[in-house]
Each structure stands twice: as structure tokens, then as C-alpha cells.
Amino acid sequence: MSDLLSTPIEYLKGIGPRRGEILRKEAGIFTYRDLINYFPFRYVDRSSYQTVSQIPHHQGAVQLKGTLVSVKEVGGPRNKRLEAKFEDGTGRLDLVWFKGIKWIKPNLKTGTKVKVYGRPKKFGLKINIAHPELEFIGEGKDELLGLQAVYHSGEKLQSLGFDSKGFEKIVKQLLPYAKGHINENLPDWIRSEYNLMEREKAFMAIHAPVNFDEAKKAQIRLKFEELFFLQLELLLRKQISQKKIKGHVLPNVGDYFNELYKNHLPFDLTGAQKRVIKEIRKDMSSGLHMNRLLQGDVGSGKTLVAIFSMLIAIGNGYQACLMAPTEILANQHYKTIKKFLEKLGVRVELLTGSKKQSERKPLHAALEAGEIDILVGTHALLEDKVKYANLGIAVIDEQHRFGVAQRSRLWKKNTLPPHVLVMTATPIPRTLALTFYGDLDVSVIDELPPGRKHIQTSHRQESSRLKVFQFIEDEIKKGRQVYIVYPLIQESEKMDYQNLMDGHDAITRRFPLPDYKVSIVHGKMKPEDKDYEMDLFARGVTNILVATTVIEVGVDVPNASVMIIESSEKFGLSQLHQLRGRVGRGGEQSYCILMSGYKLSEDAKTRIQTMCDTNDGFKISEADLKLRGPGDIMGTQQSGILNLKLSDLSRDGQIVTIARDAAMELLQKDPTFKLAEHAKLAQALRQILKSKPNWSRIS
């Protein structure tokens, strides 16, 4: 694009300093280029008229042409509204305004011919349209608009005339000037291979399309461009990093690995676990820095894969660490690793925030002297005082719980960065993995250990409470144990769902001593008290564990067969899936019951229905992606809306894949962008890379 599009927005006719300031603050529009990149989010069809008689058979908004037959104010000072009766020869309806009456009323005259656009609603036998778009039809003036672009706006923007129509007006004012200044940035062979519209034509068509087909082609072109440069950026950073960042060469599997595999495993590894361990072993012996994502559903055996990976490092004379987001999970990992390695002579230690200072000093000294083989802990592992003799691999569990900048500190624990293995129990859809983790190598454990049964999930409301209690009693009589999870610790005035303390009282009344024993665990308890209660449940001393989401990850009690989630509508899909994964760890049939209130939002209904329909973590993650958005890939934000202007990863998966294929093909053809046909593309990419910090290699 030429310099014209760098012109400050206030210089566009009709904008000026005051309106320019509001566009900068509220819409991020600083220049002509920003405005032309302010895309509509949908279109309305204004290419034809409907009639009042057609309204009962028509879906959505309508466009009508007719006459105002009366105009009057109705109601008292507090509920005043303006009503205008509209007639088109086939019937009548009311046009209603609740706001802006003193400005609207003087313009409405009986007998005036008007064009009306809006969404009709039926009240008994009457039809009305609230706050319609209104246009007066003068002599010979009856122009059909075709497709009309609809733009996002806000209260402050609207106050200065920048509602959707206001944006449409200024964009259409800019388009003729922009012609000839929107340069192509994709080579001809990519446009030809993927049948993409020219760039300038796409910008014109997305703002002012002739029909829906043209609008769709423009969207595809601009979405492809956005995703193509994102994929190219990720692949390029990965390529550069692999050349620059060398990894520890760990050629041997080692005696510890072989001893555990041959003599101390209580069960066979699954085929998926064996495949993933081979992938990790290959990475660690290659001389390149490993940056691998290990995906696996709840209970698929990721921890054991991590243990074997750490043993490879130890077998080559290096140390390993495993970082977990909570003390409960860190403790669980510590106990699991100790159990597997206790006969091998591998020294495993635990470091969390609650460890006393007197215990830390000897631990720090032993770690720096190389006497500790594996250090397990929370974010306490990131402290400056924690120094390793030679850290070979860092395993990060549930990585979404750590900030990117936090995790980057692990890299500085060694002269050569340690190999990094990131584990997540939230399976990631291919679309998102290609983008969010585009610079990581991905391994998937897609096989559960033999003998595991699918967890039966059902949705119940308060009217079924007594039946649920009876079901709990029946399971306890079979010798099973039960989790009951609440979202709150204390009652909140703002949130009316049940809290943990009230729930605990109700449970102990229904399941009294001495026949039943109930534990309670929540985030405000002292670590030693939490551990004591968890230990009672793990050993089968207590029948029921009432808890908050502190048990979301890292709790492994094979005898627990029932998970009750109270106020389940308040939990996200990922959390619900994690909580459900606390049961189903033994050979018995397990159950998850989602309790909820009667009033559910559409999103809550979708989440609950998804949980009832499937145990497949990948399907759950797809649904979660559609509901929540995927986060900011190249930055430190990890939830919410991705920083994309036009694309939506939950809907544009096919374009993501095609864009990645095109980016890979380009780098194979011309890895250094030396060809003349790629000069403009290289220039565009340089601008993108210049404007962003690179967090993406920090897994």
C-alpha cells in the first residue's frame, strides 16, 4: 500500500479532530489503512421489498415501502414512546421508538412515503417494528441498496454518528480514493493455485459487495491472507529458532530407562505411549532443541511418558524438572514419580511455595551440586535461587495455567536451553494446534489404557436432588467413593448458586456419622490440612469428598466412581471435562452428574449437552473453541478472542489448513525470499514481524 493509506483518519472529509479522536480511542482507527481494514461482520439484503402481508411467512428483518398514516406520542413521562402507523396496501403495522423521540418526531409527517427496514415482532394480532431504519422517498427517489454491510459500533461511537450506517458512509467515501493504492502481497502462483480474488478487488468487495457470492469470495481472500501470514510467521520463527537454538545431545536411552521399562512397570505401555516416547527420544538425540507438545486426554498416561523422557536426560548425565500449576498437582506428580522410581536409586525432590526456608537451603545446594536428579514443583521452580548443575529437560504440565513470560524463565536455567516437553490434558483441535502451537512439534496420546470404561454423564436439576442422594448411597454401599464439587467457598451476593459450606452441611445431614464419613477440601485450607483430607479419601477412609475445583487436576483415586458437579452451568467445558476425569480410573463403571439451576443460558445448555453427548476430549475442545475463542497465539494472552481482524478459528479450519500448506510450500520453494516474485510478500512479512514481540518459541 502507498503512503495515501497512512494518512491520519481526521483528514477524511467530515471526520476532523474531535471525531478522529473517538475513532482512535474506541475503534483503533488511526489511519485510512485502519479504516479500510475495519471489516463488516455481516450483511443485510436490501435488494428487494417485502409486504406487511408477507411478514408472518418471512424470517428475520424486512424491508418495506409504504406510507405513514398517523404519528403520536403514547404513555406517561416514565414510559413515553412514539408510535407511527405504517401502511403498504397489504396491511398495517406500528413503528415504535422508545428513545430519541424529540429528534425523531419532527421528521415524521402523516402521508409521507417511506422506506422501512427492521425486525418485526408480533404481539397478539398486532405487528410492530421497534427503532426501524427509516428513509424518506422523494420524487423519483426509490433506490434499492443491494447488500448492506453491517459494522460493529458502540455507545460513544454512536454518539458522534458512527453507528453501522455511519461506518458504511465513511468507508464508501474512502473506497474511490483507495483504488490504485492497495498493492497485491501474494504471488500469482498462490492466487492461481487457491483461486483467490485480487487484493484490491477483495477490499472493495468486502465493504460493498454486489451479492453474497462476491462477499464470500472477498472474505475468503482476506481470511486466507491473514492466516497465511500468521502461519508463515510461525513456520519462519520455528525454522530460525531451530537453526539458532541448539539442544543438548542425549544419544543414550540409559540404564534407568531400561530398568524401569523391563522390570518395574506394573502394566504394558499402550501403543500410543510407545509411539510418543520414540518421537521424544528422536528429538532429544538430534542435537536440535526439543519443543514438543504432548496432548492426551484425561487418564491417557502422559505422566508415565514424562517419566521416561526425564530418565533419558538422567541416563545421559543431566537433570530434569517437572513444573505443575498447583501444590496438589505437584504433590501428586512427586508421589507418582517416587513410586515408579523408588527401586532405581533416582533422587526425586519436591519444591513448592509452602516448603520452609530451612528445608530449601539444603535442597538448593544439592540441586546446584547435581545431587538431585528430578525436581518436581510449582512456579517456585522459577525463582532465581533455584539453580541446576545441568538441566537437560523441563516438563511443564497443564501449560495453559502458566503465563508465557513465566515459562520463559525456565530457558534461562541453563547455558543451552533445556529440552521442553509441554503436557496438556485438554485435547486441542487440529485447527487450533496448527495455529496456537504452530511452532511446536505435536504428539498425541489417542489411546486410553485397556479396561477403562466410558463415564456415563447425565444432567439433573434440583427436583432430582433426592434421587441423586439415593444414587450416591447405592454406590457407597457397593464400596465406591464419591466427589461432590462446588464452584464457591463462601456465599456471594452476586452469585446465587450453591456454595461449598452449605453443600457440606446438607451432605453431612443426609449422610451422617458413623455410617458415612465426609471429607472437605478447598483453596483456603492450609496445605497440610488439604493433604490430610485428601489422604483420607485416597486411602478409602472417607466415602465422600466435598471440594472446590482444587481437585480439578492431579487427584487419582481409582475407587471413586461418582463425580457430582454442583452449579455445573457456571463451569467452562475444559473444567467440566477435567473434573469428570477424576473418576473412571478403576475398572468399575463410573458416573458424572451435572447439577444445575432451571434457568440456563444458551451457552450453558450447549456445554452441558456436549458433556452428556461425548467423552471425547477432542470433540469437547472443538465445542469449547466455538464458545470461547482460542486466545492470542503470538502474544502472552491465552484466552478470549484471538487477535485476528476477520478470521475465526472455530469456523475457518479449512482455510487455516490451506494457508499453512501454502506457507510450507512457499518456504520449500524460496526459504530466503530471494525470488523477485516474492519481493512484495517479503516486504509485507517484514512489517508484520517488526511490529510483534516473539513469545511464540516459549512453550
PERA-V475146 format. One record per residue. N is the residue number from 1. PHI is phi in degrees with one decimal (none if undefined). PSI is psi as a letter, one per 40 degrees, with the letter a starting at -180 (none if undefined). D_LAST is the distance of its C-alpha to the last C-alpha in Angstrom with 1 decimal. Layout:
n:phi:psi:d_last
N:PHI:PSI:D_LAST
N:PHI:PSI:D_LAST
This chain:
n:phi:psi:d_last
1:none:i:34.7
2:-85.0:a:37.5
3:-65.5:d:38.1
4:-54.7:d:40.0
5:-76.6:e:36.9
6:-88.7:e:35.7
7:-61.6:h:38.8
8:-55.7:i:38.3
9:-62.7:d:38.8
10:-66.2:e:41.8
11:-83.6:e:43.9
12:-72.1:h:43.9
13:-52.4:h:47.3
14:88.5:e:47.7
15:-91.5:c:44.5
16:76.2:i:45.4
17:-60.7:d:43.7
18:-65.5:d:43.8
19:-70.4:d:42.4
20:-63.1:d:39.9
21:-64.1:d:38.5
22:-67.9:d:38.0
23:-65.7:d:36.2
24:-66.9:d:33.8
25:-71.4:d:33.1
26:-93.8:d:33.1
27:-124.3:e:31.8
28:66.3:f:29.9
29:-100.8:h:32.6
30:-104.1:d:33.6
31:-133.1:i:35.0
32:-57.8:d:36.7
33:-61.6:d:33.5
34:-62.3:d:31.7
35:-66.5:d:34.7
36:-71.4:e:34.7
37:-94.5:e:31.0
38:-91.0:g:31.9
39:-84.5:i:32.2
40:-68.1:i:34.4
41:-101.0:e:32.8
42:-163.0:i:35.9
43:-132.1:i:39.5
44:-116.3:i:42.8
45:-87.1:h:45.7
46:-110.8:f:48.6
47:-90.2:e:50.5
48:-152.5:i:53.1
49:-104.5:i:55.1
50:-108.5:i:55.5
51:-118.1:i:58.5
52:-59.0:d:58.9
53:-67.3:d:60.4
54:-85.0:e:57.2
55:-54.5:d:54.9
56:-60.5:d:55.2
57:-104.8:e:54.1
58:-114.3:h:51.3
59:-92.2:h:47.6
60:79.8:a:45.8
61:-71.6:i:47.1
62:-129.6:i:50.5
63:-119.3:h:52.3
64:-122.9:i:56.0
65:-132.1:h:59.0
66:-173.8:a:62.0
67:-129.8:i:64.0
68:-82.4:h:63.7
69:-102.1:e:66.8
70:-162.2:i:66.4
71:-140.0:h:64.3
72:-156.9:i:64.4
73:-90.0:i:62.7
74:-130.2:i:62.4
75:90.4:i:61.8
76:-89.8:a:62.2
77:-58.9:d:60.4
78:-86.2:d:57.4
79:-128.7:f:56.8
80:-67.8:i:58.3
81:-145.0:i:57.3
82:-109.1:h:58.6
83:-121.4:h:59.8
84:-127.8:h:61.0
85:-85.3:h:62.6
86:-116.8:i:61.6
87:-137.9:h:63.7
88:-128.3:e:63.3
89:93.9:d:66.4
90:-109.1:e:64.6
91:167.3:i:63.9
92:-122.8:i:62.9
93:-151.2:i:59.8
94:-100.4:h:58.9
95:-101.6:h:56.5
96:-127.1:h:55.2
97:-127.0:h:53.7
98:-105.6:e:52.7
99:-127.4:i:51.4
100:66.9:f:52.8
101:-60.1:d:56.3
102:-67.8:d:58.2
103:-89.3:d:56.6
104:-78.5:d:56.6
105:-57.3:d:60.2
106:-60.3:d:62.2
107:-88.2:e:60.8
108:-98.0:h:61.8
109:-119.2:h:65.4
110:-59.1:h:67.3
111:90.5:e:68.0
112:-75.3:h:65.1
113:-83.5:h:63.4
114:-137.1:i:59.6
115:-107.8:h:56.5
116:-119.5:h:54.3
117:-133.3:h:50.6
118:174.9:a:48.8
119:-105.7:h:47.9
120:-74.5:i:51.1
121:-129.4:i:51.4
122:-106.1:h:54.3
123:-124.4:h:56.2
124:64.5:b:59.0
125:-92.7:e:61.1
126:-95.7:i:59.8
127:-121.7:h:56.9
128:-138.3:i:55.3
129:-125.7:h:52.5
130:-86.3:h:50.9
131:44.6:f:50.1
132:-73.6:i:50.7
133:-77.8:h:50.2
134:-128.3:h:53.7
135:-134.7:h:55.3
136:-85.6:h:59.0
137:-97.8:h:60.8
138:-93.9:a:63.4
139:-60.0:h:66.0
140:65.5:e:64.6
141:-106.2:h:61.0
142:-152.6:g:59.1
143:-92.3:h:56.0
144:-81.6:h:53.5
145:-88.1:e:50.0
146:73.4:a:48.2
147:-82.4:h:44.5
148:-114.2:h:43.4
149:-72.5:i:39.9
150:-116.6:h:38.5
151:-113.8:i:36.1
152:-68.3:i:34.2
153:-144.2:a:36.0
154:-162.2:i:36.5
155:-60.2:d:39.3
156:-67.7:d:39.4
157:-64.0:d:39.0
158:-64.0:d:41.9
159:-63.5:d:44.1
160:-111.2:f:44.3
161:87.3:e:44.8
162:-100.3:f:41.3
163:-80.5:a:41.3
164:-57.8:d:40.4
165:-66.1:d:43.7
166:-64.1:d:43.3
167:-65.3:d:40.1
168:-57.7:d:41.7
169:-65.5:d:44.6
170:-73.7:d:42.8
171:-65.4:d:40.5
172:-65.6:d:43.6
173:-69.9:d:45.2
174:-80.1:d:42.4
175:-52.2:d:42.1
176:-60.9:d:45.4
177:-68.8:d:44.4
178:-72.5:d:40.9
179:-57.0:h:42.5
180:87.8:e:42.3
181:-116.2:e:39.5
182:-104.3:h:36.5
183:-82.5:i:35.5
184:-71.0:h:34.0
185:-123.1:e:30.5
186:-111.4:h:30.2
187:-67.1:i:32.3
188:-56.8:d:35.3
189:-66.6:d:34.0
190:-71.7:d:31.0
191:-61.4:d:33.2
192:-70.5:d:35.8
193:-64.2:d:33.6
194:-107.7:e:32.0
195:53.3:f:35.2
196:-102.4:i:33.8
197:-64.7:i:36.1
198:-62.0:i:36.6
199:-63.0:d:34.4
200:-62.6:d:37.3
201:-62.4:d:39.0
202:-64.7:d:35.9
203:-64.8:d:35.7
204:-66.0:d:39.4
205:-72.9:d:39.3
206:-71.5:d:36.4
207:-89.2:d:38.4
208:-142.4:g:41.8
209:-75.1:i:41.8
210:-74.4:d:45.1
211:-153.3:i:44.0
212:-64.3:d:41.0
213:-62.8:d:40.6
214:-66.2:d:40.2
215:-60.9:d:37.8
216:-65.7:d:35.6
217:-63.0:d:35.6
218:-65.5:d:34.7
219:-61.9:d:31.7
220:-60.3:d:30.5
221:-59.7:d:30.8
222:-76.0:d:29.0
223:-66.7:d:26.2
224:-56.6:d:25.8
225:-58.4:d:25.7
226:-61.5:d:23.0
227:-74.5:d:20.7
228:-61.9:d:21.7
229:-68.7:d:20.6
230:-65.4:d:17.3
231:-65.6:d:16.7
232:-61.6:d:18.3
233:-60.8:d:16.0
234:-62.5:d:12.8
235:-65.2:d:14.7
236:-67.9:d:16.2
237:-61.6:d:13.1
238:-63.4:d:11.9
239:-61.4:d:15.4
240:-64.2:d:15.8
241:-63.0:d:12.7
242:-64.9:d:14.0
243:-75.2:d:17.4
244:-81.8:d:16.6
245:-94.9:h:14.0
246:-83.3:i:16.0
247:-116.3:i:15.0
248:-61.1:h:17.3
249:-89.5:h:19.9
250:-117.7:g:20.5
251:-76.9:d:23.5
252:-98.4:i:25.1
253:-71.9:d:24.4
254:94.7:i:26.5
255:-67.0:d:29.3
256:-59.9:d:27.2
257:-57.5:d:25.4
258:-64.0:d:28.8
259:-64.0:d:30.6
260:-63.3:d:28.4
261:-63.7:d:28.4
262:-86.7:d:32.1
263:-121.8:e:33.7
264:-127.8:e:31.7
265:-85.5:h:30.0
266:-77.0:e:32.1
267:-154.9:i:31.2
268:-79.4:i:30.1
269:-69.1:i:26.5
270:-74.6:i:26.2
271:-58.3:d:26.0
272:-66.4:d:22.5
273:-62.6:d:21.3
274:-62.6:d:23.1
275:-61.8:d:21.7
276:-67.7:d:18.0
277:-61.8:d:18.9
278:-62.9:d:20.5
279:-62.0:d:17.5
280:-67.4:d:15.4
281:-60.4:d:18.6
282:-62.5:d:19.0
283:-58.2:d:15.5
284:-72.7:e:16.2
285:-100.2:e:19.7
286:-81.4:e:19.1
287:90.4:e:18.6
288:-92.9:i:15.5
289:-76.0:h:12.0
290:-80.8:h:10.4
291:-139.4:g:7.0
292:-119.6:h:8.2
293:-96.5:h:8.2
294:-107.2:h:11.4
295:-96.4:h:13.3
296:-166.0:h:16.7
297:-66.1:i:19.2
298:-55.1:h:20.6
299:81.5:e:22.5
300:-86.5:e:21.4
301:97.0:f:20.8
302:-68.2:d:17.0
303:-61.4:d:17.9
304:-66.4:d:20.3
305:-61.4:d:18.0
306:-63.9:d:15.7
307:-61.8:d:19.0
308:-62.7:d:20.1
309:-64.1:d:16.9
310:-68.5:d:17.4
311:-66.2:d:21.1
312:-61.3:d:20.4
313:-61.6:d:19.0
314:-64.1:d:22.0
315:-64.9:e:24.4
316:-105.8:e:23.5
317:87.5:e:24.2
318:-111.7:i:20.7
319:-102.2:i:19.3
320:-138.1:i:16.5
321:-137.4:i:14.9
322:-130.0:h:13.8
323:-110.1:h:12.6
324:-121.6:i:14.0
325:-78.5:d:14.6
326:-131.8:i:18.4
327:-64.4:d:21.2
328:-60.5:d:22.6
329:-68.7:d:19.6
330:-61.3:d:19.1
331:-61.3:d:22.8
332:-61.6:d:22.7
333:-61.3:d:20.2
334:-57.8:d:22.2
335:-64.6:d:25.4
336:-63.0:d:24.2
337:-65.0:d:22.9
338:-59.3:d:26.2
339:-63.1:d:28.2
340:-71.7:d:26.9
341:-107.9:e:27.1
342:-61.2:d:30.2
343:-91.8:e:32.5
344:-97.6:e:30.4
345:78.1:e:30.7
346:-86.5:h:27.0
347:-88.1:h:26.5
348:-117.7:h:24.0
349:-128.4:i:23.9
350:-119.8:h:22.6
351:-133.6:h:21.6
352:-131.2:i:21.4
353:-60.9:d:22.8
354:-86.4:e:26.2
355:-68.6:h:26.9
356:-68.2:i:29.9
357:-59.7:d:30.0
358:-64.5:d:32.7
359:-85.6:d:30.4
360:-73.7:d:27.4
361:-57.2:d:29.3
362:-64.5:d:30.2
363:-66.5:d:26.7
364:-59.5:d:25.2
365:-65.2:d:28.0
366:-66.1:d:27.5
367:-65.8:d:23.8
368:-68.8:d:24.5
369:-82.4:e:27.4
370:82.1:e:25.3
371:-84.3:e:27.3
372:-98.8:h:24.5
373:-85.8:d:22.6
374:-128.9:h:20.1
375:-110.9:h:19.2
376:-105.8:h:18.1
377:-175.6:a:17.6
378:-97.0:a:16.3
379:-63.0:e:14.9
380:-58.9:d:18.0
381:-64.6:e:16.0
382:-86.0:e:14.6
383:-62.5:i:18.3
384:-59.7:d:19.8
385:-70.2:e:22.4
386:-83.2:h:20.1
387:-125.0:h:20.4
388:-103.2:i:20.0
389:-70.4:d:22.5
390:-165.9:g:20.0
391:-80.3:h:16.6
392:-98.3:d:15.7
393:-147.5:h:12.9
394:-118.0:h:10.6
395:-103.3:h:10.3
396:-118.0:h:8.7
397:-97.1:i:11.1
398:48.8:f:11.3
399:-58.2:d:7.9
400:-65.8:e:9.7
401:-82.3:e:12.0
402:-105.9:i:9.9
403:-69.2:i:9.9
404:-61.2:d:7.2
405:-63.1:d:9.8
406:-59.6:d:10.3
407:-65.7:d:7.1
408:-63.4:d:7.8
409:-67.0:d:11.1
410:-63.3:d:10.2
411:-62.3:d:10.0
412:-86.6:e:13.5
413:-82.3:e:15.0
414:-150.2:i:16.2
415:-62.9:d:17.9
416:-92.9:h:15.8
417:-59.2:i:12.1
418:-66.9:i:11.8
419:-60.0:i:10.6
420:-121.1:h:7.4
421:-118.9:h:8.3
422:-100.0:h:6.8
423:-111.9:i:10.2
424:-141.5:h:11.6
425:-94.2:e:15.4
426:-101.4:g:15.5
427:-58.3:i:16.0
428:-110.6:h:14.8
429:-58.1:i:17.5
430:-53.4:d:17.4
431:-54.3:d:17.9
432:-76.0:d:14.8
433:-61.8:d:12.6
434:-64.8:d:14.1
435:-108.6:d:13.2
436:-62.6:d:10.3
437:-115.9:f:8.3
438:-63.1:d:10.8
439:-103.8:e:9.0
440:-102.6:i:7.6
441:-84.9:h:10.6
442:-114.1:h:11.7
443:-115.5:i:14.1
444:-125.5:h:16.3
445:-93.7:h:18.7
446:-108.0:f:21.4
447:-143.0:h:24.2
448:-87.2:i:25.4
449:-55.9:i:27.4
450:-60.8:i:31.1
451:92.1:e:33.4
452:-73.6:h:31.1
453:-104.6:i:32.9
454:-65.2:i:31.6
455:-80.3:h:31.7
456:-82.7:h:34.5
457:-116.0:h:33.5
458:-138.8:i:36.1
459:-111.8:h:36.6
460:-132.8:i:39.4
461:-114.1:i:40.9
462:-55.8:d:43.0
463:-63.4:e:46.2
464:-99.3:e:44.8
465:-54.3:d:44.0
466:-65.4:d:47.0
467:-66.4:d:46.1
468:-65.3:d:42.5
469:-59.9:d:44.0
470:-64.0:d:46.4
471:-63.5:d:43.6
472:-58.8:d:41.8
473:-60.2:d:45.1
474:-62.2:d:45.6
475:-67.9:d:42.2
476:-63.7:d:42.8
477:-64.1:d:46.3
478:-80.0:e:44.6
479:95.6:e:42.8
480:-89.2:i:39.4
481:-122.4:i:37.2
482:-134.4:h:35.9
483:-97.9:h:32.9
484:-129.3:h:33.8
485:-112.3:h:31.0
486:-117.5:i:31.7
487:-83.1:e:29.6
488:-125.0:i:31.5
489:-96.1:d:32.9
490:-126.2:i:35.9
491:-63.4:h:37.8
492:-117.5:h:36.7
493:-66.1:d:39.3
494:-80.0:d:36.9
495:-122.6:h:35.6
496:-95.3:e:38.3
497:-87.8:i:36.6
498:-63.9:i:37.4
499:-107.6:i:36.0
500:-59.8:d:35.3
501:-66.2:d:38.4
502:-61.3:d:40.9
503:-62.4:d:39.3
504:-61.4:d:39.6
505:-60.9:d:43.3
506:-63.6:d:44.0
507:-66.6:d:42.5
508:-69.0:d:44.5
509:-69.9:d:47.6
510:-77.7:d:47.2
511:-123.2:g:46.1
512:-79.8:i:48.2
513:-65.3:i:48.7
514:-89.8:e:49.9
515:-69.7:d:49.1
516:-130.1:i:45.5
517:-124.9:h:42.9
518:-120.5:h:40.1
519:-100.4:i:37.0
520:-136.5:h:35.1
521:-139.6:h:31.5
522:-152.2:i:29.8
523:-67.4:e:27.5
524:-90.1:e:30.4
525:-77.7:i:31.7
526:-66.8:i:31.5
527:-52.2:d:28.9
528:-66.6:d:31.9
529:-70.0:d:33.7
530:-60.7:d:30.7
531:-60.6:d:30.4
532:-62.3:d:34.2
533:-65.4:d:34.3
534:-64.0:d:31.4
535:-65.4:d:33.1
536:-59.5:d:36.3
537:-69.3:d:34.8
538:-62.6:d:32.9
539:-85.1:e:36.3
540:82.6:e:38.2
541:-70.6:d:40.3
542:-102.7:i:39.5
543:-88.3:d:39.7
544:-127.2:h:37.7
545:-113.8:h:34.5
546:-93.6:h:34.5
547:-151.4:i:31.1
548:-94.0:a:28.6
549:-76.4:e:25.1
550:-61.6:e:24.2
551:-95.3:e:24.8
552:-58.6:d:22.3
553:-131.6:i:20.1
554:85.5:e:21.0
555:-108.6:h:24.8
556:-127.7:g:26.5
557:-125.1:g:30.3
558:-57.2:d:31.6
559:-79.8:e:35.0
560:-76.9:h:33.7
561:-118.8:e:34.7
562:-130.7:h:34.7
563:-119.6:h:32.2
564:-101.0:h:33.9
565:-111.8:h:31.7
566:-77.7:i:33.9
567:48.4:f:33.5
568:-62.3:d:31.0
569:-66.9:e:31.3
570:-90.5:e:29.3
571:-99.9:i:26.2
572:-78.1:i:23.4
573:-60.5:d:23.1
574:-60.8:d:19.8
575:-64.0:d:21.5
576:-59.0:d:24.7
577:-66.1:d:23.1
578:-63.5:d:21.4
579:-63.1:d:24.7
580:-59.7:d:26.7
581:-69.0:e:24.6
582:-73.7:d:26.2
583:-108.3:i:29.4
584:80.3:e:30.2
585:-98.4:e:29.1
586:-111.0:a:32.6
587:-88.9:e:35.2
588:-86.2:i:37.0
589:-63.3:h:36.7
590:-118.6:i:34.5
591:-137.0:i:34.6
592:-127.2:h:32.6
593:-115.4:h:34.9
594:-96.0:h:33.6
595:-86.4:i:36.1
596:-151.2:i:36.4
597:-75.0:a:38.9
598:-85.2:d:41.2
599:-91.0:h:39.8
600:-123.8:h:36.5
601:-71.1:i:34.7
602:-62.0:d:34.0
603:-62.6:d:30.3
604:-63.1:d:31.1
605:-59.7:d:33.5
606:-63.0:d:30.9
607:-62.3:d:28.3
608:-65.7:d:31.1
609:-63.6:d:32.5
610:-60.5:d:29.2
611:-63.5:d:28.8
612:-71.9:d:32.5
613:-81.2:d:32.2
614:-148.1:i:29.3
615:-101.9:e:27.3
616:-75.7:h:24.9
617:-60.4:d:21.4
618:-70.3:d:20.6
619:-66.5:d:23.8
620:-63.8:d:23.0
621:-67.0:d:19.6
622:-60.3:d:21.5
623:-64.5:d:24.0
624:-64.2:d:21.4
625:-60.5:d:19.9
626:-67.0:d:23.5
627:-79.4:d:24.3
628:-110.4:d:21.4
629:84.9:i:19.5
630:-98.4:e:15.9
631:93.1:i:14.5
632:-94.9:h:13.6
633:-61.0:d:11.1
634:-88.0:e:11.1
635:-112.9:a:11.7
636:-94.5:e:10.9
637:-71.9:h:13.1
638:-128.6:e:11.9
639:-151.4:i:15.4
640:91.1:a:18.7
641:-88.4:h:19.7
642:-64.7:i:17.6
643:-78.7:g:18.8
644:-121.1:h:20.9
645:-76.2:d:24.7
646:-127.1:d:26.1
647:-77.3:i:23.8
648:-136.4:h:22.9
649:-62.9:d:20.3
650:-74.4:e:22.3
651:-116.6:e:25.4
652:-108.7:f:24.4
653:-56.5:d:22.5
654:-65.4:d:25.1
655:-68.2:d:24.7
656:-57.2:d:20.9
657:-63.9:d:21.6
658:-63.6:d:24.5
659:-63.7:d:22.7
660:-66.7:d:19.9
661:-58.6:d:22.8
662:-64.9:d:24.6
663:-64.8:d:21.8
664:-66.3:d:21.4
665:-63.0:d:25.2
666:-61.4:d:25.4
667:-67.6:d:23.1
668:-70.4:d:25.1
669:-70.3:d:28.4
670:-148.3:g:27.6
671:-62.8:d:24.3
672:-111.5:e:25.6
673:57.2:f:27.4
674:-86.0:d:30.8
675:-69.3:i:32.9
676:-60.4:d:35.0
677:-67.6:e:34.3
678:-106.3:e:30.6
679:-63.6:d:31.5
680:-67.8:d:31.2
681:-63.0:d:27.9
682:-61.2:d:26.5
683:-63.8:d:28.0
684:-63.2:d:26.4
685:-65.9:d:22.9
686:-59.0:d:23.5
687:-62.8:d:24.4
688:-65.5:d:21.2
689:-64.7:d:19.0
690:-63.0:d:21.3
691:-89.3:e:20.8
692:-125.1:i:17.1
693:-76.3:i:14.7
694:-103.7:g:11.6
695:-95.3:e:8.5
696:-67.9:d:7.1
697:-83.7:e:5.9
698:-86.7:h:3.8
699:-82.8:none:0.0
